[in-house]
Amino acid sequence: MCLFFILLLLGPRIAGVTWWIVQPTRWDLAFTSFLWPMLGIVFAPWTTLMYVILSPGGITGWEWLWIGLMVFADVASWTTAGYNNRDKIPV
């Protein structure tokens, strides 16, 4: 069970870093600086990966729905971690 959560937490970050190393041109098309993809991989990895998938062609129309779903996935991962650990903090 613990291994599953470790993979869930680190999986998109490892995938993002690996993809950045393998295809730096795609990341250069999506972002203009080094700072935004780095912060994205650390704090919002699902959103960053989806943005890199969609951005080279330009994000229009329904593609914003996918970005929004990934933002929801990132926020859900933050909040569920806090909710699941609420009993471990002494009152």
Summary of the structure (lengths in Angstrom):
residues: 91
radius of gyration: 15.1
end to end distance: 27.1
largest distance: 50.8
contacts: 213
relative contact order: 0.11
helix: 82%
strand: 0%
